[in-house]
């Protein structure tokens, strides 16, 4: 009777007597190989490569197999999947921010980490990016609710809009520079103001508008023409 294993897993090198057993076998290395095309895993891979590029000077010789065998694989993939789940804004810049600020890898997937990044990012991003993101959000909202997109701040659920502000979908560039944004701010309750304040800090943004009057004028005109 044959006792040797004639079917060997190429990922973990474990042997099996039957091919059917090998076919249903799922070890951790095989699982990682099978999920390599998932969006969250690819974001994790890009973060891993960026980590080596910024800390070691090069990621030239790093492959997906290197990533899959890395002790940091789970942490990077957890981060990547969180980015997908929250629809993170400008992931490449987020990764660079985490690395430049020496954030611990185990903390990368925390909501508080993304909030800290986003609050800083919104203050420096290009106005056109902020406008485009708000327009995209308003179109999605309008399609779902059967309303005109430009009415999102007028007729959108206040808690939903508050969340959209705190996740960067609607930037202070929009809130402060259109009639419906001003109206929304006036109608917010104390709890909602507390939630969004780190993102819409009026002291910072009023100074920003004074420093960039042409951008503010452009935002006001675009939003007015669009019916906001």
N, C-alpha and C positions, 0 to 999 in steps of 0.2 A: 504494500500500500504506500502510495507516494505521500511523504510527510513534508517535503520541502515546499516553500512558497514559490510559485512560478509567475505570479502577477504582482508587480511591485509598483507602488505609488511613486511617480517621478518627483513629487513635491516633498514627501516626508520619508520616502524610501522604506515604508512599511510593506511587508510582503503578505499576499493573500493567496489561498489555494484556488479560489474561483474568480474568474474574470467578472462575474456578476457582482461579487462582493466588492471588488475594486471599483466597479462602476458607481456604486452607491456610497462608497467611502468618502467622507468629507473631513479632511484634516484642516488645521488652521492655515498652513501654507497654501493648500488648494483653494480654500475659501477666499483668501486674499487675492489669489490669481484670478478667480472668477469674477470678483467685484471691481477689478481695476478700471473698468470703463464707467462706473457710477460717477455722477457729477461730484458728489461729496468727496469721493476717493481721489478724483483728479485734482480737486482743489487742495486736498491734503498733500498730494504729490508735489504740486507747484509750490506749496509752502515749504515743504521739505527741501526742494531744490533751491529755493530762494534763501533758506536758512544757511545752506552750505555755501552758496554764492557770497552771502554777506559776511559770514563768520569765518569761512575758510578761504575765501578768494575765488573759488570756482566750484561749480557743480557739474563740470564737463563730463566727468566719468561716472556720474551717478545714474543708475537706471531704475526702472520700476522694480526690478528684482531686488536691487539694493534697498529700496524703500520698503518693500514687503518684508524684508528680513531685519529691518531696523527696529531697535527696542522702542523707538519713538513713533512707530507706525500708528498705534491706536490713538495716541494723543493728536497727531496731525489729522487723522481721518475724523475724529470726533469734532475737531475744529471745522473741517471742511463741510461736514454734514450740518453743523450749526449754521454755517454761512448760507447753505441752501435753504434751511428751514426758515430763517429770518429774512431771506432775500437781501443779504448784506450788500451795502452800497460800496462800489469800487473796491473789490476784494484785494486786488494787487496792492493798492495803497494801504489797505488795512494790514496786510501781511508785513509790509515795510514798516508801518507804524509800530507794530508789535515788536519787531526785531530792533528797530532803532531805539525804542524805549525800554529794551531789555526786559520785556514782560515774560514771566515764567510760562513755559509751554503748557504746564498743567492748568493754567488760568485762561488760556486762549479761548476756550469755548464758553466762558462765563458771559452771561448777559451784561453784567456790569462792565466788562472789558470793552464790549462793543459800544455800549452807551458812552463810555469815556472817549473812545475813538471818534464816534459819530458827532459828538458835540464839538470836537475840535475840527473835524473835517468840514462840517457845514459852514464853519466860519471862513474857510479858505477856498472852497470849491468855486469853480467858474459859475457865473450867473447863468449862462446858457444851460449848464448841466442841471442846475436847480429848477429852471423853468421847464426843461424837457421832462424831468422826472414828475413834476407836479401835473403837467399836461397828460402824461401817460396814466398817472393814477386817476385823474379826473375822468378820463375816457373810460377806464375800466369801471369806475364807480357809476358813471352815467349809463353804461350798457347794462349793468346789473340792476339799477334802480329804475331804468326807463326815464331818465332825466337828462337835461342838457349838462354836459360836462362842466361848463363854467359856473354851474349852480352848486357845486360840491360844498362850498363853504357856507352857502345860504341855507341849503336844505338837507345837507348831510347830517346824520346822527352826530350829536356833539361829542359823545364819547369815542365814536369811530374817527372823527376828525382829529380829536386830541391824540389818539393813538397814531394817526398818520403823521402828525407833527413830530411826535416823540420818536418815530422811526425814520424821519428824514424824507418821507414821501412828499410832504409839503414843507418847503423851506421858509425860514423867516423872510427871504427875499420876496416870497409871495404874500405871506400873512400881512406884512407891514406895508405893502405897496399896491394894494387893491382895496376897493370899497367893501367887498364882501369879507375880506380878511379883517379889516378894521371892525366891521360889525360883529364878526365872530369873536374877536378878542373882547369886545365890550360885553358880550353875552356869556362869556365863560364864568363858571362858578369858581370859588376859591380852590377847591380840590383840583380842578382841571388846570388852573393856573399854576399850581404847585407842581403838577406833573410835567408840564411843558416848559417851565421857566428855564431849566438848564439849556434848553435848545433855542429859546427865543429871547434870552436876556436882553432887555431893551436898552440898557446902558451900552452894551457892546455894539448892538446893531445900529443904534442911532449914530454912534461914532463912525461905524463902518459906512453908513450912508453919506455922512459928511465928507469922509475921505474919498468916496467914489461916487460923486454926484451924477456923473454921466451914466454909470451903471444903474443907479436908482431911477433916473429919468427914463432910461430904456425899459426897465422892468415895469414901471408905472404905465408907460405907453402901450407896451405889448399886452399887459393884463387888461387894460381899459378896452383896447380894440377887441380882445377876445371875450369881453363881457363879464369879466370877473369883478 
